[in-house]
Amino acid sequence: AAAMRGRGLSGGRTARCAEEKAATVTYMESAADERLFEQVYLDYATEYLKGPMYHNDLKVQGFLPEYPGDPMFKQGKMTS
C-alpha cells in the first residue's frame, strides 16, 4: 500500500490522456502509399487475368498434369 501512495491521481490521469491521444491518431495515406497500392494491384490483376489458359512452362504441374479445358479421366470414366 505504501508503494501505491506515491503515485497519486496524476499517474492514472496521464495514462488515460496518452490512451486518448493514441486513439485519435488516424492513418493518412501518402502519395507513395497510393502509388505502391496501384502498382501491386495492377501486377496482381495482370497475373490474375492471364488465368489458367495462359501457358508458361514454369506453371506446369509436374507428373501427369491436368490442364484446364482437357477432359479428365477418373477410374476409366471421363469427368468434366
C-alpha angles and dihedrals in degrees: 000000000000091000092054093051093068095059098064123178097307094073094063093041094054091048091053091047091052091050091051092050091049091050094052095053108101130189116257115198113229126212090255090054091051093050091048091051092049092049094048092045093050092048091050094045091049092053092043093052091053085066127170092313091066107097120214125156090227090063096057110128099221128234111031098350119203111216124203113264094022116112114252125215121211119179090348095305126107114242131190 
